[in-house]
């Protein structure tokens, strides 16, 4: 497997963040569209819980990618300083 560039990792992180925002907006819009009833409030709660779970996973992956990107930046800086 070829190691991605730091730019590619940054792009992936940005896409994940945007996807998390999309999920939150979608869940909010769905909750607003539901009529006020006992059943719909239960459904809205399930949507909210699912969205929280999904966005938590996305945030975890984005954080892992950030760490990987930081590690690559650090390794490249060391490589450059060793060549000088």
Secondary structure, DSSP 8 states (H G I E B T S, - for coil): -----HHHHHHHHHHHHHHHHHHHHHHHHHHHHS-SSHHHHHHHHHHHHHHHHHHHHHHHHHHHHHHHHHHHHHHHHHHHHHH-
